[in-house]
Amino acid sequence: MKIVVSEFVSLDGVMESPGGEGNYKYKGWTMPYVSDTFLKFKRDELFAADGLLVGRVTYEIFASAWPKMPDTSDFGERMNNLPKYVLSHTLKELSWNNSRLITLKEIPNLKQAPGRDILVFGSGMLSEALMEQDLIDEYRLLIYPVVLGEGKRLLRDGVHATLELTETRPLDKGVVLVRYIPAGR
C-alpha cells in the first residue's frame, strides 16, 4: 500500500480548518471553491483507497461528524466503513466504525500489506512525522487561490524534503491539484 498525503492548502501553506471546524478565524476557507470537479476528484480519490490514516485531532473531528452527517450518500458510507488507522498517544478507545489505534512503528508493516492507497487527510503533525521517517509515497495538494497569512501550516519550519512533480491539474475556481513523489523514487 502507498501512503498518500492529500491536503487542502492555501497559497501560503495554511491547512487549518478548511471545512469550518474549530475556532480558527478563517475557518471554512475552502467552501467557496467547492465544485463538481472538486467533488468528483475527492470521490474518486476516496474510492481508490483502502484506508485512512489520521492523527488524533483529525480523528476526533471526523468521528464526531461523519457518522451523524445527513445526505452524504455513498461518499459518507465509504468514509464511515473504510478502515481507519489512528495514530495517537492519548486516545485509548475509538468509537468510529472500523477504527484501530496504531503506532508510527507499525506503518512500514502497513505499507507492506497488499492493497491500494492509504490516505492521510488533515493531520499536519502526523504528516510531519511521516515525512521525517520517509514514509510518504505521494503528496496530493489541492492549492487554493487564497492567502490566509496565519494559521497552522502543512509543515513547520525545519521540515525538509525534496520532491518530484508528477502532475499539475487545474480544477475549477482557481484550485490547482499538484502531485509529488519523494525525489528518487
N, C-alpha and C positions, 0 to 999 in steps of 0.2 A: 504494500500500500504506500501511497505517496502522502506526505503531509503538505497540505496546501493552505497557506495563509491567505484568506480572502477578506479584504478590508475596504471600508469606505474612508477616504482621507480627503481633507481639504488641500488646496494648493500649498499651504504652509505646513502640511503634515499632521494636522489635528484629526483625531479619530474619536474624540469624546462625544458621547450622546447623539449619534447620528439619527436615531429614531425617536428621540424625545424623552428618554429615561433620565432620572436623576435631577440634580439641581443646577446643572451647567447652564449658564445664561444664554447660550445659543443652541440649546437642545432642540433636536428635530431639524437640524440644518440641511439634511438631505431630502426632506419631504417635498420641497418644491420641484425637485428634479426627478421624481418617480415618473416612469413612462412605461408603455407596453414593452418596449425594447429592453429596458432595465428589468422588468418583471420576468420576461422570458429568459434573460441571461441567468438571473438568480434561481429560477425554477430549474432550468437545465443543469446548472451547477449542482444544486441540491440533489437532484435525481440521479446524477452521475457519481454520487459519493456513497460510501458505505459507512460513514460515521462522522460525528462531530467531536472535536477536541476543544475544550473550553476551560478557562480558569474559573475560580470561584465567583467573581463578580458577574461575569457574563452568564455563568450557570444560574445564579440566583435571579438575574433579570429575566432570562429565558424561561426558567422553571415557574416563575410567578405569572408569566404572560401567556406562553403558548398553549398550555393545557386548557385555559379558560377563554382563549381568543375566539370570538364568533366569526363565522363566514371565512374560514381560512382554506376551505376545500382540500384538495389533495396536497397542497404545499404544507398546510398545518398538520395534516395527518402524517406526512413524511417527517416533519420536524419532531413530532411527538413520538414516533415509533422508531426512528433511526437510532442506532447505538450511540450513546453519548459517553465520552471519556472525559472525566473531570479531574483536573489537577488542582488540588487544594491541600493546604496544611491545616486548615481549621475546620472544614466540614467533616462531620462524622457519619452523617446519614444523607442519602439523596432521595428525594420524593418523586422526581420527574421520571416517568416511564423509561425503562431501558437505559438507565444511567449507572455508571460504575466509576468509583474513585480509582485513580492510578497515580503513580509517581513518575517523575521525569525519567528515572532509570528504566521504566517499562516501555517507553516509547520506541526505542530501537527494535524491541521484540514485536511491538505492534506493527511497525513498518515492514517487518519480515513476513507477516501473515498475508495469505492470499486475499485479494480484493482490490477495490478501487480506492479513490481518494478518501482521505480523512480531512475534513475542512476545519479550519480554525477561523471562527467568527469572533470579532471583538477581541477581548483577551490580550491586551497590549503587553502586560507583564509576561504572560505565557509566550507570546511571540518573541519577546526579547530572549527569554530562557532557551527557547528552541533554536533561535539564531545563534546564540553563544555556543550551543552544543552541536551546531551544524546539522540539525535535524529537519530543516525545512527543505522540501524538494521544489516548491514553486510558490511564488508570490503573485497574487492577483489583486491588483489595486484598482479600485474604482475612484478615480480622481475627479473631484467636483470643482467647478469654477467658482470657488469661494475661498476667501482668505479670512480666517477667524481671529488670528492674532494672539489667541491664548487657548489653553486647554490641553488635555493630555494628548501627547503626540504618539504616533505609532511606535517610534523608537526614541529612547532617551539619548542624551549626549553620551558619546563614548562607545556606543554600539557600532560595530563596523562589519560590513560585508561587501564583497564585490559581486555584482550580479550581471547576468547576460539577458538582454532583452529578447523575448521570443514572440511577442505580439503587441501591437498597438491597435486599438479599435475604438473609433468614436461611437458612442451610443447617442442618445438624444439629449437635448437641452444642455449641451456643453460638457457632459460627463464623458470621460475617456477611460477605457479599460487598458491597463498596461500589465503585461505578464512578464515575469522574470524567473530565471532559474539561477542557482548559485553558479558562478563562473567556473568553467572547467568540468561541468557535468554533462 
